[in-house]
Amino acid sequence: MQLAENLIAGRWTAPASKETLPVMNPSRGEQIAAVPLSGAAEVDAAVKAAAEAFPGWSSTPPSERVQVLYRLKAHLEAEFDDICLMVSREHGKTLSESRGDLRRGIEMIEFACSAPTLLMGDALQNIARGIDCHNDRVPLGVVAGICPFNFPAMVPLWMWPVAIACGNCFILKPSEKVPLTAVHIVKLLQKSGLPDGVLSIVHGGRAVVEGLLAHPGIAAISFVGSTAVAKEIYRIGCANGKRVQSAGGAKNFVVVMPDADIEKTAQGLKDGAFGCAGERCMAASTAVI
């Protein structure tokens, strides 16, 4: 049985705890892998590895940092169909949904490759008498992302490509329900030449989340998930002095205007309500006519 190992300091290893959860193929109802339940010790090891890698990575010119992402994009395009099958296998979504999942993630990598331009600061001479103003953009340090199950490729790719392109080191906690896609993509990232420690993966559940929120070596947290958990992530993260980006669920309304094309509207309502089984941010649960 495949075990989704942690990645810490460039090495794939299993945590000390032997406790695991099954990774299921929902369409067949069969177990395809196991994911370990890591804890505070693994979080601390990942933070230390990231902190050690940070000086070298942050001092690497942005134009050199994004070369890793250009190479990763080429790998993802070459393996696009196989990775989409992987997404469908561990998540259960249709192949068309999986293609959209990965394609949107690749678009984020393309955006992150613009970092050499996006990171430019600005300056204004003589903003007041004898005073010049300079605005510089610098990396925060070690940052982390906590991801949901509904988009195994896209949501992690919302987070870490931009973070590492900006010179940060990143700790990823994929959903314990769908860890395999994230592991495979990060292995391609290693193949693309990312230095050890710049990106780590720590698998697990609540213990890992609590460890990330409490660790003083982590400067910022990004989260996507349910509203109830998002509120707690925001509260605890802010209380621990971190920058927090916490995206929770929403109630989405579709307003059907009198001049709407009924056939296209019905198709849009159906796709919004039932696409990805309704488990996505743009799911439309209410129509107002």
GIPETA-V11136 format. One record per backbone hydrogen bond with DSSP energy under -1.0 kcal/mol. NH is the residue of the N-H (numbers start at 1). CO is the residue of the C=O. If there is no record, write none. Layout:
BEGIN
nh=NH co=CO
nh=NH co=CO
END
This chain:
BEGIN
nh=4 co=34
nh=5 co=3
nh=6 co=13
nh=7 co=201
nh=8 co=11
nh=11 co=8
nh=13 co=6
nh=21 co=35
nh=23 co=33
nh=25 co=30
nh=28 co=25
nh=29 co=25
nh=30 co=25
nh=32 co=23
nh=33 co=23
nh=34 co=2
nh=35 co=21
nh=37 co=19
nh=38 co=203
nh=43 co=39
nh=44 co=40
nh=45 co=41
nh=46 co=42
nh=47 co=43
nh=48 co=44
nh=49 co=45
nh=50 co=46
nh=51 co=47
nh=52 co=48
nh=53 co=49
nh=54 co=50
nh=57 co=53
nh=58 co=54
nh=59 co=55
nh=60 co=57
nh=64 co=61
nh=65 co=61
nh=66 co=62
nh=68 co=65
nh=70 co=66
nh=71 co=67
nh=72 co=68
nh=73 co=69
nh=74 co=70
nh=75 co=71
nh=76 co=72
nh=77 co=73
nh=78 co=74
nh=79 co=75
nh=83 co=79
nh=84 co=80
nh=85 co=81
nh=86 co=82
nh=87 co=83
nh=88 co=84
nh=89 co=85
nh=90 co=86
nh=91 co=87
nh=92 co=88
nh=98 co=94
nh=99 co=95
nh=100 co=96
nh=101 co=97
nh=102 co=98
nh=103 co=99
nh=104 co=100
nh=105 co=101
nh=106 co=102
nh=107 co=103
nh=108 co=104
nh=109 co=105
nh=110 co=106
nh=111 co=107
nh=112 co=108
nh=113 co=109
nh=114 co=111
nh=115 co=112
nh=117 co=114
nh=118 co=114
nh=119 co=115
nh=120 co=117
nh=122 co=135
nh=124 co=133
nh=127 co=131
nh=128 co=131
nh=131 co=128
nh=133 co=124
nh=135 co=122
nh=143 co=169
nh=144 co=220
nh=145 co=171
nh=146 co=222
nh=147 co=173
nh=155 co=151
nh=157 co=153
nh=158 co=154
nh=160 co=156
nh=163 co=159
nh=164 co=160
nh=165 co=161
nh=166 co=162
nh=167 co=164
nh=168 co=163
nh=169 co=141
nh=170 co=198
nh=171 co=143
nh=172 co=200
nh=173 co=145
nh=183 co=179
nh=184 co=180
nh=185 co=181
nh=186 co=182
nh=187 co=183
nh=188 co=184
nh=189 co=185
nh=190 co=186
nh=191 co=187
nh=192 co=188
nh=193 co=190
nh=194 co=189
nh=198 co=195
nh=200 co=170
nh=201 co=7
nh=202 co=172
nh=209 co=205
nh=210 co=206
nh=211 co=207
nh=212 co=208
nh=213 co=209
nh=214 co=210
nh=215 co=211
nh=218 co=215
nh=219 co=142
nh=221 co=243
nh=222 co=144
nh=223 co=245
nh=224 co=146
nh=225 co=247
nh=230 co=226
nh=231 co=227
nh=232 co=228
nh=233 co=229
nh=234 co=230
nh=235 co=231
nh=236 co=232
nh=237 co=233
nh=238 co=234
nh=239 co=235
nh=240 co=236
nh=241 co=238
nh=242 co=237
nh=243 co=219
nh=245 co=221
nh=247 co=223
nh=254 co=286
nh=256 co=288
nh=260 co=257
nh=265 co=261
nh=266 co=262
nh=267 co=263
nh=268 co=264
nh=269 co=265
nh=270 co=266
nh=271 co=267
nh=272 co=268
nh=273 co=269
nh=274 co=270
nh=275 co=271
nh=277 co=274
nh=278 co=275
nh=279 co=276
nh=280 co=278
nh=283 co=280
nh=285 co=252
nh=286 co=252
nh=288 co=254
END
